[in-house]
Amino acid sequence: MTDLLKMQKYQNYKNTGITSIGSIPSHWVISPLCSKVVLKSITDKVNEELLSVYLDKGVIRFKDVEAKRTNVTSLDLSKYQLVEPNDLVLNNQQAWRGSVGVSKYQGIVSPAYLILKLSKEINPQFGNYFFRDGNMVSQYLICSKGVGTIQRNLYWPQLKRVVISLPPLDEQVSIANFLDKKTAQIDEAVAIKQQQIELLKERKQIIIQQAVTQGLAPNVPMKDSGIDWIGKIPEHWKVRRAKYLFDEIDKRSVNGDEELLSVSHITGVTPRSEKNVTMIAEDYSGSKTCQQNDLVMNIMWAWMGALGVSDRPGIVSSAYSIYRQKPLNIFNPVYLEWLLKTVGYIEHYNKVSTGLHSSRLRFYSRMFFDMEIGFPCRNEQDQIVAHVEVQSNKIDQAVKIQLQQIEKLKEYKTTLINSAVTGKIKVPQNQESVLS
């Protein structure tokens, strides 16, 4: 990536005397925003496609939104506003966070949005970078009013007086083309590192899967368990039905003031306080209590692997199942959780769970107790866990390094855009030399 400190600067700068702008190239022009844009609001265009504005993407088509949260087809679209290509669109309540963008598309957006038609003095491609830059986003915050950080509405009477600085149109085009190429390179580098992270995570799961289902010795004699979800296991391993290994626990909390735990297929058993959960019941009395090393299963989502061994005492939903080892030390808790979350076992939960469709499948205790489990002695489990944790830590460290590099790339991208659109660097005329 290009070193910003080594990039060319403009020959002459001038001090604007405006705190939000500071010094700019001497030939750049400052002017109020209202002289470069026109507020517009065209409605009754119900046949146009829906658009949306996202923090990290700008203006996109609603049909391209990956996770739709609203059934918009049932809404009255008559008051939705028309957006034409090259219009600047600002999410009224989220502009202060950067939810703005210059649209490539024609469509309609929420009546609460601000739609601004850009003058011919602003190149739309440049404008998309300029109006999404941190300098402008800070101005949206100043021009927004509201309580706290959730409801902050952007108002045009304040926004139109914001002063902006712009280079000549041909220079805007050069800057935009430069940023298109550079940000594409950065995005590609980020995508490659994200792929590497996924491969590392996949490798970690393979290591766990192989270790807990086949052991660590590569040449150990194997036997066919005769059970689909267990498959071949080392000859000396045991196969036992869960009812001989666990008791179901249904002890209820009196006051409900113990630590509240939840179970998911991603995190296993974790304190609810560590999750971003805003809906909290007023009374948890009657919740099930669990002890450290108890196996906790989410009955509704077990088919996805929503289970885990708790590392602490606490309370869980009455809709969960809690199991405690009968011979108290037969399972290493970490080994047990890894084993029961392997692909074969999860496929079994999915197969035997009852319900009309996936959102209503239930894995009840009778199904668990009927299930066979294949496992080695406790000493071998401990060895497996120790070995896997060493390998996992190495992978986790590699993932951490990749994440740090991704963060640096994103920071560089932000700084590069800001430096270019505010005149801190001069985009070279021969761009191929710096982009190669």
C-alpha positions as CSV (number, residue, x, y, z in Angstrom):
1,M,0.0,0.0,0.0
2,T,1.1,3.5,-0.7
3,D,2.8,5.4,2.2
4,L,0.6,8.5,2.7
5,L,3.5,10.4,4.2
6,K,5.5,10.0,1.0
7,M,2.6,11.1,-1.3
8,Q,2.8,14.4,-3.0
9,K,1.3,17.5,-1.3
10,Y,-0.1,20.5,-3.0
11,Q,2.3,23.4,-3.6
12,N,0.2,26.0,-1.8
13,Y,-2.4,25.9,1.0
14,K,-4.6,28.5,2.5
15,N,-6.1,28.7,6.0
16,T,-9.9,28.9,5.8
17,G,-10.3,30.0,9.4
18,I,-13.0,27.3,9.7
19,T,-12.3,24.7,12.4
20,S,-14.0,21.9,10.6
21,I,-12.1,22.5,7.4
22,G,-8.7,23.9,8.4
23,S,-6.2,24.4,5.6
24,I,-7.0,23.5,2.0
25,P,-5.2,23.7,-1.3
26,S,-5.1,27.4,-2.3
27,H,-7.2,26.8,-5.5
28,W,-10.0,24.9,-3.7
29,V,-13.2,26.8,-3.1
30,I,-15.3,27.0,0.1
31,S,-19.0,27.5,-0.1
32,P,-22.2,26.7,1.9
33,L,-23.7,23.3,1.2
34,C,-27.0,24.8,0.0
35,S,-25.2,26.5,-2.9
36,K,-24.1,23.1,-4.3
37,V,-27.2,21.0,-3.6
38,V,-31.0,21.3,-3.8
39,L,-33.4,19.7,-1.3
40,K,-36.0,17.6,-3.2
41,S,-39.0,15.5,-2.3
42,I,-40.9,13.7,-5.1
43,T,-43.6,11.3,-3.9
44,D,-46.4,9.1,-5.4
45,K,-43.8,6.9,-7.2
46,V,-45.1,3.5,-5.8
47,N,-43.9,1.5,-8.8
48,E,-40.2,2.4,-8.3
49,E,-37.9,-0.2,-6.6
50,L,-37.1,0.3,-3.0
51,L,-33.7,1.6,-2.0
52,S,-31.9,1.7,1.4
53,V,-28.9,3.4,2.9
54,Y,-26.3,1.4,4.9
55,L,-23.4,2.6,7.0
56,D,-20.8,0.6,5.2
57,K,-22.3,0.4,1.7
58,G,-24.1,3.7,1.0
59,V,-27.2,3.5,-1.2
60,I,-28.1,0.0,-2.2
61,R,-31.2,-1.7,-3.6
62,F,-33.5,-3.1,-0.9
63,K,-33.6,-6.5,-2.8
64,D,-29.8,-6.7,-2.3
65,V,-30.1,-6.4,1.5
66,E,-29.0,-9.7,3.0
67,A,-31.1,-9.6,6.2
68,K,-34.5,-8.0,5.6
69,R,-36.1,-7.0,8.9
70,T,-39.4,-5.5,7.5
71,N,-42.1,-6.8,5.2
72,V,-42.1,-3.6,3.1
73,T,-44.6,-4.9,0.6
74,S,-47.4,-4.3,3.1
75,L,-46.5,-0.6,3.6
76,D,-48.2,2.4,2.0
77,L,-45.4,3.6,-0.4
78,S,-47.2,6.7,-1.6
79,K,-45.2,9.0,0.7
80,Y,-41.9,7.4,-0.2
81,Q,-39.5,9.8,-1.9
82,L,-38.1,9.4,-5.4
83,V,-34.3,9.0,-5.6
84,E,-32.7,9.6,-9.0
85,P,-29.2,8.5,-10.0
86,N,-26.5,10.9,-8.6
87,D,-28.8,12.1,-5.8
88,L,-27.3,12.4,-2.3
89,V,-29.4,10.4,0.2
90,L,-29.1,10.8,3.9
91,N,-30.8,8.6,6.5
92,N,-32.4,11.2,8.7
93,Q,-31.8,9.3,12.0
94,Q,-28.5,7.6,11.1
95,A,-26.6,10.3,9.1
96,W,-24.6,11.2,12.2
97,R,-23.1,7.7,12.1
98,G,-22.4,7.8,8.3
99,S,-25.5,6.4,6.8
100,V,-25.4,8.5,3.6
101,G,-24.4,8.0,0.0
102,V,-24.8,9.2,-3.6
103,S,-27.1,6.8,-5.4
104,K,-26.3,4.9,-8.5
105,Y,-29.9,3.8,-8.8
106,Q,-33.4,5.2,-9.3
107,G,-35.9,4.2,-6.7
108,I,-37.7,5.3,-3.6
109,V,-36.7,5.6,0.1
110,S,-38.4,6.4,3.4
111,P,-40.2,9.7,3.8
112,A,-37.9,10.4,6.7
113,Y,-34.8,10.6,4.5
114,L,-33.3,13.7,3.1
115,I,-32.8,13.7,-0.7
116,L,-30.4,16.3,-2.2
117,K,-29.8,16.9,-5.9
118,L,-26.1,17.6,-6.5
119,S,-25.2,20.6,-8.7
120,K,-23.1,20.0,-11.8
121,E,-20.1,21.3,-9.9
122,I,-19.9,18.1,-7.9
123,N,-18.9,14.9,-9.5
124,P,-21.2,12.1,-8.1
125,Q,-18.4,9.6,-7.9
126,F,-16.3,12.1,-5.9
127,G,-19.4,13.2,-3.9
128,N,-19.9,9.6,-2.7
129,Y,-16.5,9.7,-1.1
130,F,-16.7,13.3,0.1
131,F,-20.1,13.1,1.8
132,R,-19.3,9.8,3.5
133,D,-16.0,11.0,4.9
134,G,-15.5,11.5,8.6
135,N,-15.3,15.3,8.2
136,M,-18.8,15.5,6.8
137,V,-20.2,12.9,9.1
138,S,-19.1,15.0,12.1
139,Q,-21.1,17.9,10.6
140,Y,-24.2,15.7,10.4
141,L,-23.8,15.0,14.1
142,I,-23.6,18.8,14.8
143,C,-26.7,19.4,12.7
144,S,-28.7,16.6,14.4
145,K,-30.9,16.9,17.4
146,G,-32.3,14.3,19.8
147,V,-31.9,12.5,23.1
148,G,-29.0,10.1,23.5
149,T,-27.5,8.3,20.6
150,I,-30.5,6.4,19.3
151,Q,-32.9,9.1,18.1
152,R,-30.9,11.9,16.5
153,N,-32.7,13.6,13.7
154,L,-30.8,15.5,11.0
155,Y,-32.4,18.9,10.1
156,W,-32.0,20.6,6.7
157,P,-32.2,24.2,8.1
158,Q,-29.0,23.5,10.0
159,L,-27.4,21.2,7.4
160,K,-27.7,23.7,4.5
161,R,-25.5,26.2,6.3
162,V,-22.6,23.8,6.6
163,V,-19.5,25.0,4.7
164,I,-17.7,22.6,2.4
165,S,-14.5,22.9,0.3
166,L,-14.3,21.4,-3.2
167,P,-11.6,21.1,-5.8
168,P,-12.2,21.9,-9.5
169,L,-14.4,19.3,-11.3
170,D,-11.6,17.7,-13.3
171,E,-9.6,17.2,-10.1
172,Q,-12.7,15.7,-8.4
173,V,-12.8,13.1,-11.2
174,S,-9.1,12.3,-10.8
175,I,-9.5,11.9,-7.0
176,A,-12.5,9.7,-7.4
177,N,-10.8,7.4,-10.0
178,F,-7.7,7.2,-7.8
179,L,-9.8,6.2,-4.8
180,D,-11.8,3.7,-6.8
181,K,-8.7,1.8,-7.7
182,K,-7.0,2.1,-4.3
183,T,-10.1,1.1,-2.3
184,A,-10.7,-1.8,-4.6
185,Q,-7.2,-3.0,-3.9
186,I,-7.8,-2.6,-0.1
187,D,-11.1,-4.3,-0.2
188,E,-9.6,-7.2,-2.2
189,A,-6.8,-7.5,0.4
190,V,-9.4,-7.5,3.2
191,A,-11.5,-10.2,1.4
192,I,-8.4,-12.4,1.0
193,K,-7.6,-12.1,4.8
194,Q,-11.2,-12.9,5.6
195,Q,-11.0,-16.0,3.5
196,Q,-7.9,-17.0,5.3
197,I,-9.7,-16.5,8.6
198,E,-12.5,-18.8,7.5
199,L,-9.9,-21.4,6.4
200,L,-8.2,-21.2,9.8
201,K,-11.5,-21.6,11.6
202,E,-12.4,-24.6,9.4
203,R,-9.0,-26.1,10.2
204,K,-9.6,-25.7,13.9
205,Q,-13.0,-27.5,13.6
206,I,-11.4,-30.3,11.7
207,I,-8.7,-30.7,14.3
208,I,-11.4,-30.9,17.1
209,Q,-13.6,-33.2,15.1
210,Q,-10.9,-35.7,14.3
211,A,-9.4,-35.6,17.9
212,V,-12.6,-36.1,19.8
213,T,-14.1,-38.8,17.5
214,Q,-10.9,-40.7,16.5
215,G,-8.3,-39.8,19.1
216,L,-4.7,-38.7,18.7
217,A,-2.9,-41.9,17.6
218,P,-3.0,-42.2,13.8
219,N,-2.3,-45.9,13.6
220,V,-4.6,-47.2,16.5
221,P,-6.8,-50.1,15.5
222,M,-10.3,-49.0,14.7
223,K,-13.7,-50.6,15.0
224,D,-17.1,-49.8,13.4
225,S,-19.5,-48.7,16.2
226,G,-22.4,-49.6,14.0
227,I,-24.0,-46.3,14.8
228,D,-24.4,-43.6,12.2
229,W,-23.5,-40.6,14.2
230,I,-20.5,-42.3,15.9
231,G,-19.0,-44.2,12.9
232,K,-15.5,-45.8,13.3
233,I,-13.8,-45.3,16.7
234,P,-10.6,-46.7,18.3
235,E,-11.1,-50.3,19.4
236,H,-10.5,-49.5,23.1
237,W,-13.2,-46.7,23.2
238,K,-16.5,-47.3,24.9
239,V,-20.0,-46.9,23.5
240,R,-22.7,-46.2,26.1
241,R,-26.3,-45.0,26.0
242,A,-26.7,-41.5,27.5
243,K,-29.2,-42.7,30.1
244,Y,-26.4,-44.7,31.8
245,L,-24.1,-41.7,31.8
246,F,-26.4,-38.8,32.8
247,D,-29.2,-37.8,35.1
248,E,-31.7,-35.1,34.1
249,I,-31.7,-32.2,36.6
250,D,-34.8,-30.1,37.2
251,K,-34.1,-28.0,40.3
252,R,-35.8,-24.7,40.2
253,S,-34.7,-21.3,41.5
254,V,-36.6,-19.8,44.4
255,N,-35.7,-16.1,43.9
256,G,-34.3,-16.1,40.4
257,D,-31.3,-14.0,41.5
258,E,-28.6,-16.4,40.4
259,E,-26.4,-15.6,37.4
260,L,-28.6,-15.9,34.2
261,L,-27.1,-18.1,31.5
262,S,-28.0,-18.8,27.9
263,V,-27.1,-21.4,25.3
264,S,-26.5,-20.9,21.6
265,H,-24.9,-23.0,18.8
266,I,-22.1,-20.4,18.5
267,T,-21.1,-19.6,22.1
268,G,-22.3,-22.6,24.1
269,V,-23.2,-21.7,27.7
270,T,-22.5,-18.1,28.4
271,P,-23.7,-15.4,30.9
272,R,-26.6,-13.4,29.4
273,S,-24.8,-10.3,30.7
274,E,-22.1,-10.8,28.1
275,K,-24.6,-10.7,25.2
276,N,-26.2,-7.7,23.7
277,V,-29.7,-8.5,25.1
278,T,-32.1,-5.7,25.9
279,M,-35.2,-7.8,26.6
280,I,-35.0,-9.0,30.2
281,A,-37.8,-10.6,32.2
282,E,-38.8,-9.1,35.5
283,D,-38.9,-12.4,37.4
284,Y,-36.6,-15.4,36.9
285,S,-38.0,-17.4,39.8
286,G,-38.8,-20.9,38.7
287,S,-35.9,-21.0,36.3
288,K,-33.8,-24.2,36.2
289,T,-30.6,-24.1,38.1
290,C,-27.4,-25.7,36.9
291,Q,-24.0,-26.4,38.5
292,Q,-20.5,-26.1,37.1
293,N,-19.9,-28.9,34.6
294,D,-23.6,-29.6,33.9
295,L,-24.5,-30.2,30.3
296,V,-27.1,-27.7,29.2
297,M,-29.2,-28.1,26.0
298,N,-31.4,-25.6,24.3
299,I,-34.4,-28.0,23.5
300,M,-35.5,-25.8,20.6
301,W,-32.2,-25.3,18.9
302,A,-30.2,-28.4,19.8
303,W,-30.6,-29.5,16.2
304,M,-28.2,-26.6,15.4
305,G,-25.8,-27.5,18.1
306,A,-27.1,-25.2,20.8
307,L,-25.7,-26.9,23.8
308,G,-22.7,-26.7,26.1
309,V,-21.1,-27.6,29.4
310,S,-21.4,-24.7,31.9
311,D,-18.2,-23.5,33.5
312,R,-20.2,-21.9,36.4
313,P,-23.4,-22.3,38.4
314,G,-26.4,-20.3,37.4
315,I,-30.0,-20.3,36.1
316,V,-31.3,-21.0,32.6
317,S,-34.6,-21.0,30.8
318,S,-37.1,-23.6,31.9
319,A,-37.3,-24.6,28.3
320,Y,-33.7,-25.9,28.5
321,S,-32.6,-29.4,29.5
322,I,-29.9,-29.9,32.2
323,Y,-27.9,-33.2,32.5
324,R,-25.4,-34.2,35.2
325,Q,-22.9,-37.0,34.8
326,K,-23.7,-40.0,36.9
327,P,-20.1,-41.2,37.4
328,L,-19.1,-37.6,38.2
329,N,-15.7,-37.6,36.5
330,I,-16.3,-39.8,33.5
331,F,-16.1,-36.8,31.1
332,N,-13.7,-34.0,30.7
333,P,-16.2,-31.0,30.4
334,V,-14.4,-29.5,27.5
335,Y,-14.1,-32.9,25.7
336,L,-17.8,-33.6,26.3
337,E,-18.9,-30.3,24.7
338,W,-16.6,-30.7,21.7
339,L,-17.9,-34.2,21.2
340,L,-21.6,-33.4,21.3
341,K,-21.1,-30.5,18.9
342,T,-19.4,-32.5,16.2
343,V,-21.2,-32.9,12.9
344,G,-22.4,-36.5,13.4
345,Y,-24.1,-35.8,16.7
346,I,-25.7,-32.6,15.4
347,E,-27.0,-34.4,12.4
348,H,-28.5,-37.0,14.8
349,Y,-30.2,-34.3,16.9
350,N,-31.7,-32.9,13.7
351,K,-32.9,-36.3,12.5
352,V,-34.7,-37.3,15.7
353,S,-36.0,-33.9,16.8
354,T,-39.8,-33.6,16.4
355,G,-41.7,-30.7,14.9
356,L,-43.4,-29.5,11.7
357,H,-40.4,-27.5,10.4
358,S,-36.9,-26.4,11.5
359,S,-38.1,-23.4,13.6
360,R,-40.3,-25.8,15.7
361,L,-38.0,-28.8,16.1
362,R,-37.5,-30.0,19.7
363,F,-34.8,-32.4,21.1
364,Y,-36.3,-33.8,24.3
365,S,-34.6,-35.7,27.1
366,R,-36.0,-39.0,26.0
367,M,-34.2,-38.5,22.7
368,F,-31.0,-37.7,24.5
369,F,-31.2,-40.6,26.8
370,D,-31.7,-43.0,23.9
371,M,-28.6,-41.7,22.2
372,E,-25.4,-43.7,22.1
373,I,-22.1,-41.9,22.9
374,G,-18.7,-43.1,21.9
375,F,-15.7,-41.9,24.1
376,P,-12.3,-42.9,25.5
377,C,-11.3,-43.1,29.2
378,R,-11.0,-39.8,31.2
379,N,-7.2,-39.8,31.0
380,E,-7.2,-40.0,27.2
381,Q,-9.9,-37.3,27.1
382,D,-7.6,-35.0,29.1
383,Q,-4.8,-35.7,26.7
384,I,-7.0,-34.9,23.7
385,V,-8.2,-31.6,25.3
386,A,-4.6,-30.6,26.1
387,H,-3.4,-31.4,22.6
388,V,-6.3,-29.6,20.8
389,E,-6.0,-26.5,23.0
390,V,-2.4,-26.1,22.0
391,Q,-3.3,-26.4,18.3
392,S,-6.3,-24.2,18.8
393,N,-4.4,-21.5,20.5
394,K,-2.0,-21.4,17.6
395,I,-4.9,-21.0,15.2
396,D,-6.5,-18.4,17.3
397,Q,-3.4,-16.4,17.4
398,A,-3.1,-16.6,13.6
399,V,-6.8,-15.4,13.3
400,K,-6.0,-12.6,15.7
401,I,-3.1,-11.4,13.5
402,Q,-5.3,-11.5,10.4
403,L,-8.0,-9.5,12.2
404,Q,-5.5,-6.9,13.3
405,Q,-4.2,-6.6,9.7
406,I,-7.8,-6.2,8.5
407,E,-8.4,-3.5,11.0
408,K,-5.2,-1.7,9.8
409,L,-6.3,-2.0,6.2
410,K,-9.7,-0.5,7.0
411,E,-8.0,2.3,9.0
412,Y,-5.7,3.0,6.1
413,K,-8.7,3.1,3.7
414,T,-10.5,5.6,5.9
415,T,-7.3,7.8,6.2
416,L,-6.6,7.6,2.5
417,I,-10.1,8.7,1.5
418,N,-10.0,11.6,4.1
419,S,-6.6,12.7,2.9
420,A,-7.7,12.8,-0.7
421,V,-11.0,14.5,-0.4
422,T,-9.8,17.1,2.0
423,G,-6.6,18.0,0.0
424,K,-4.1,16.6,2.5
425,I,-2.5,14.7,-0.4
426,K,-2.4,15.4,-4.1
427,V,-3.5,12.6,-6.3
428,P,-0.7,11.9,-8.8
429,Q,-1.6,12.4,-12.5
430,N,0.2,9.2,-13.4
431,Q,-1.8,6.9,-11.1
432,E,-0.6,3.6,-12.6
433,S,2.9,4.2,-11.1
434,V,1.5,4.4,-7.5
435,L,-1.1,1.7,-7.9
436,S,1.2,-1.0,-9.2
